[in-house]
Amino acid sequence: MAKRLLAFVLTASFLTMSLPTVVHAQRLVVVNGRVMNSQALATLDQAACQHVPNGYYWLDTSTGIWGYAGNPVPQGHISSGCRQARRPSLSERGMLYSPYDWVR
């Protein structure tokens, strides 16, 4: 009886190990009460210039203002992730020299 049980456990574990596993976790992003499919998520990620985390959101499509579902307080603008800090210019970084600096 113990050998049969051991054989069953080994067979079951081998079969479960051979099953394909999900490589990427499913995303659950709900905007204005609608679950976003992969194409809508790609568009949303592109508009936000970042990976939109799983969650429940509201979005005013005419203004781009967004917030969390159930909370009327706006959290920001959809494109606020697209604004990157401007890199300082060469003169602001002290790396711009005049031709006379090379002669000295």
Secondary structure by P-SEA (a helix, b strand, c coil): caaaaaaaaaaaaaaaaacccccccbbbbbcccccccaaaaaaaaaaacccccccccccccccccccccccccccccccccccccccccccccccccccccccc
